[in-house]
Amino acid sequence: MQGNHAGPLRLVIIDDHQMVIDGLKAMLQGYRDQAAIVGECSEPRQAVQLVTELKPDAVLLDIRLRGASGLDLCRELLAASPDTKVVFLTVYDDEQYLYQALRVGAAGFLLKRIRGGELADYLARICDGEVLIDPTLAGRVALSAARLHSGEFWPGAHLGLTQRESEVLSLQVAGLSNRAIAARLVVSEETVKTHSRGIYRKLGVADRAGAVAAALREGVFH
């Protein structure tokens, strides 16, 4: 599939593992007429400058990067180059990551098990305006959406919170300390802190007070 482009798509790959970058380059070698790799970056701190200079049609980006969040980097890349499509290519087949990726403006969420021809075709479709989700996740997302619509999901699922994060947040709203939350959920305090960090990141806040305020503002708990 060539899409509406006269030439191959200009593609930048961002991944903190050089082996992954080299593997993608080799995989797409046979599809140079569809996707030309014009840049690569293994250091997240250099990614924004590279994309700003090259203005590629698409960027392949992982969710987790060494010392950085792919989700945060996606926002920065789109701010620097609004016409570039950011596509997450990751091993994490987690719908919560997918929801977060779409909220920060990603145009695609694909898994690294994909084949070269499929990737080239998906990139062409994404650059032509489609938003694509890996088929492995698509069915689960549809089921999640149906359950959420019917009220069968946990509070905060629409904000990307996992069920356990929702439980932790509800106890934070109730005013329990980390120690009390750990005792209630029969987990360690360190586990509670880990869930709390996930909650703060997903809600875009800095601390517990911000999380509680966001939960109340969004009507997560009634």
C-alpha positions in Angstrom: 0.0 0.0 0.0 1.5 3.3 -1.0 -1.2 5.7 0.2 -1.5 9.2 -1.2 2.3 9.9 -1.0 4.3 10.4 -4.2 7.4 8.9 -2.6 8.3 6.7 0.4 7.4 7.9 3.8 10.2 9.7 5.7 10.6 7.8 8.9 12.5 8.4 12.2 13.1 5.6 14.7 13.5 6.4 18.4 14.4 3.5 20.7 16.9 3.2 23.5 18.2 -0.2 22.3 20.4 0.0 19.2 19.6 -3.6 18.5 15.9 -2.7 18.0 16.8 0.1 15.7 19.1 -2.1 13.6 16.4 -4.8 13.5 13.8 -2.3 12.3 16.1 -1.0 9.6 16.8 -4.5 8.4 13.1 -5.4 8.5 12.1 -2.4 6.4 15.0 -2.8 4.0 12.8 -4.6 1.5 10.2 -1.9 1.6 12.3 1.2 0.8 9.7 2.3 -1.8 7.2 2.6 1.0 9.2 3.8 4.0 12.7 5.5 4.0 14.4 5.7 7.3 15.9 9.3 7.4 17.0 9.4 11.0 17.4 7.3 14.2 18.0 8.1 17.8 18.8 6.0 20.9 19.0 9.0 23.3 15.6 10.4 24.2 17.1 13.8 25.0 18.2 14.2 21.4 15.0 13.0 19.9 13.1 16.4 19.8 16.0 18.2 18.1 16.3 15.4 15.5 12.6 15.5 14.7 12.5 19.3 14.7 15.3 19.3 12.1 14.0 16.5 9.9 10.2 17.0 10.1 9.6 13.3 9.1 6.2 12.0 8.1 6.2 9.5 11.0 8.2 8.6 14.1 8.4 5.1 15.6 8.7 5.4 19.4 8.6 3.0 22.3 6.5 3.5 25.4 9.4 3.0 27.8 12.7 4.6 27.2 15.9 4.7 29.3 15.5 7.6 31.7 12.4 9.0 29.9 8.7 8.3 29.2 7.7 7.7 25.6 4.4 9.2 26.5 5.9 12.5 27.6 8.3 12.5 24.6 5.3 12.0 22.3 3.8 15.3 23.5 7.1 17.1 23.0 7.6 15.7 19.5 4.1 16.7 18.4 4.6 20.2 19.9 7.8 20.5 17.9 6.5 18.9 14.7 2.7 18.9 14.6 2.4 17.3 11.1 4.5 14.3 12.1 2.6 11.2 13.0 3.8 9.5 16.2 3.4 5.7 16.2 4.2 3.7 19.3 5.9 0.4 18.6 6.3 -1.6 21.8 6.3 -5.0 23.4 3.7 -3.9 26.0 0.3 -5.2 24.9 -1.5 -3.3 27.7 -4.7 -1.4 26.8 -3.9 1.1 29.6 -0.8 2.1 27.7 -2.8 2.3 24.6 -5.4 4.7 26.2 -2.6 6.9 27.4 -0.9 6.9 24.0 -4.0 8.0 22.3 -4.6 10.7 24.9 -1.2 12.3 24.2 -1.9 12.3 20.5 -0.4 9.1 19.1 -1.7 8.1 15.7 -0.9 4.4 16.1 -0.1 1.7 18.7 1.6 -1.4 17.3 3.4 -4.3 18.8 7.0 -5.3 18.0 5.9 -8.7 16.8 4.7 -7.0 13.6 6.2 -8.0 10.2 8.0 -5.6 7.8 5.3 -5.5 5.2 2.5 -5.0 7.7 4.5 -2.2 9.4 5.0 -0.4 6.0 1.3 -0.7 5.2 0.2 0.5 8.6 2.5 3.5 8.4 1.1 4.5 5.0 -2.5 4.3 6.3 -1.6 6.2 9.4 0.1 9.0 7.4 -3.1 9.1 5.3 -5.1 10.0 8.4 -6.1 6.7 10.0 -5.6 5.9 13.7 -4.5 2.2 13.9 -4.3 -0.2 16.8 -2.6 -3.5 16.7 -5.2 -6.2 16.0 -4.0 -8.1 19.1 -5.3 -5.2 21.2 -8.2 -4.1 19.1 -10.6 -6.8 20.3 -9.7 -6.3 23.9 -10.2 -2.5 23.6 -13.6 -3.0 22.0 -14.6 -5.2 24.9 -13.3 -2.7 27.5 -15.2 0.1 25.8 -18.4 -2.0 25.9 -17.9 -2.8 29.6 -17.1 0.8 30.4 -20.2 2.0 28.5 -22.4 -0.4 30.5 -20.9 0.7 33.8 -19.2 -2.7 34.4 -15.7 -1.2 34.6 -13.8 0.2 37.7 -13.8 3.9 38.5 -11.0 5.8 36.7 -10.6 3.2 33.9 -11.5 6.0 31.4 -8.5 7.9 32.7 -6.1 5.0 32.2 -6.0 3.8 35.8 -5.7 0.1 36.4 -8.1 -1.6 38.8 -5.5 -1.6 41.6 -4.6 2.0 41.0 -8.3 2.8 41.2 -8.4 1.0 44.6 -5.4 2.9 45.9 -6.8 6.3 44.7 -10.1 5.6 46.3 -8.4 5.0 49.6 -6.3 8.2 49.2 -9.5 10.1 48.6 -10.8 8.6 51.9 -7.7 10.0 53.6 -5.8 6.8 54.5 -2.1 6.9 54.9 0.2 4.7 52.7 0.6 2.3 55.6 -3.1 2.0 56.1 -3.6 1.5 52.4 -1.0 -1.2 52.3 -2.7 -2.9 55.2 -6.1 -2.7 53.6 -4.9 -4.1 50.3 -2.5 -6.6 51.9 0.5 -5.2 50.0 3.8 -3.5 51.0 4.1 0.3 51.4 6.5 0.3 48.5 3.9 -1.3 46.3 1.5 1.5 47.3 4.1 4.1 46.5 4.6 2.5 43.1 0.9 2.5 42.3 0.7 6.1 43.6 3.5 7.2 41.1 1.5 5.6 38.3 -1.7 7.4 39.4 0.1 10.8 39.5 1.6 10.3 36.1 -1.7 9.3 34.5 -3.6 12.1 36.1 -0.9 14.6 35.3 -0.4 15.7 38.9 2.6 15.9 41.2 1.4 14.5 44.5 -1.4 12.9 46.5 -3.3 16.2 47.0 -3.3 16.8 43.2 -4.5 13.2 42.6 -7.4 13.6 45.1 -8.4 16.9 43.6 -8.3 15.4 40.1 -10.4 12.4 41.2 -13.0 14.7 42.7 -13.0 17.1 39.8 -13.4 14.2 37.3 -16.1 12.6 39.4 -14.2 9.3 39.5 -15.8 8.3 42.9 -19.4 9.2 43.5 
